[in-house]
Amino acid sequence: MARRCELTGKGPMSGNNVSHAKNRTRRRFLPNLNELTLHSDALGRAFKLRISSAALRTVDHRGGLDAFLAKAKDTDLSDTALKIKKDIAKAQATA
C-alpha cells in the first residue's frame, strides 16, 4: 500500500538526520496517515479512505467530504477519491 494521502496527494519526503557532530545521513519523513471513514451527504453513504491528519483538518474546515472534493484538484486525488468526486457531482446535478 502506497504511503500517500488519497485526498491531498501528500507523500514521503526526504531529508537528513543530523547528529551532534553534524554527520548527515539520509532519512524519510513519512506523512501521518490514518484510515478513516468519511460520510458523504450527497450520496448518503460512507467511504473508507487513508488520509493525512492535515487533510482531515482541511475536510472539517471546508465543511465535509463533499465540499472538500468539489474544490480539490483532480491531479492530487487518488483513483478512488476521483470516482467519489464524480459520483457526488452527478448526484448534485440530478438533485
C-alpha positions in Angstrom: 0.0 0.0 0.0 1.4 3.4 -1.0 2.2 5.9 1.7 0.3 8.6 0.0 -2.8 10.6 1.2 -5.8 9.8 -1.0 -7.2 13.4 -0.8 -4.2 15.7 -0.9 -1.5 13.5 -2.6 0.9 14.2 0.3 3.7 11.5 0.3 7.1 10.8 1.8 9.7 13.5 1.8 13.5 13.0 2.2 15.9 14.8 4.3 18.9 14.3 6.7 19.4 13.0 10.2 21.9 15.4 11.7 24.0 14.2 14.6 25.6 16.4 17.3 28.9 16.2 15.3 27.0 17.3 12.2 27.2 13.9 10.5 24.4 13.7 7.9 22.6 10.5 6.9 19.6 10.4 4.6 16.2 9.7 6.0 12.5 9.7 5.0 9.8 11.9 6.6 6.5 9.9 6.3 3.1 11.5 6.3 0.8 11.0 9.3 -1.7 8.7 7.5 -4.9 7.4 9.2 -7.6 5.1 7.8 -10.9 6.9 8.4 -14.5 6.6 7.3 -15.9 9.8 5.9 -19.6 10.3 5.2 -20.9 11.9 2.0 -24.1 13.9 2.4 -24.9 13.9 -1.3 -24.6 10.2 -1.7 -25.8 9.2 1.7 -23.1 6.7 2.4 -19.6 6.4 4.0 -16.3 5.8 2.4 -13.1 4.4 3.9 -10.1 6.5 2.9 -6.4 6.6 4.0 -5.8 10.3 4.6 -3.3 12.5 6.4 -4.1 14.4 9.5 -3.7 17.7 7.7 -6.2 16.6 5.1 -8.7 15.7 7.8 -8.4 19.2 9.3 -9.0 20.7 5.8 -12.1 18.5 5.2 -13.5 19.7 8.6 -12.6 23.3 7.7 -14.3 23.2 4.3 -17.5 21.6 5.7 -17.3 17.9 4.9 -16.2 15.5 2.2 -18.5 16.8 -0.5 -17.3 20.4 -0.2 -13.6 19.3 0.0 -13.8 17.2 -3.1 -15.6 20.0 -5.0 -12.6 22.2 -4.6 -9.9 19.6 -4.9 -7.7 19.2 -7.9 -8.1 16.0 -9.9 -4.3 15.5 -10.1 -4.0 15.3 -6.3 -6.8 12.8 -5.8 -6.4 9.0 -5.9 -8.4 6.9 -8.2 -11.0 6.0 -5.6 -11.3 9.7 -4.4 -11.7 10.8 -8.1 -14.5 8.3 -8.5 -16.2 9.5 -5.4 -15.9 13.1 -6.6 -17.5 12.3 -9.9 -20.4 10.4 -8.2 -21.0 13.3 -5.9 -21.0 15.8 -8.8 -23.5 13.5 -10.7 -25.8 13.2 -7.6 -25.8 17.0 -7.0 -26.5 17.7 -10.7 -29.6 15.4 -10.6 -30.9 16.8 -7.3 
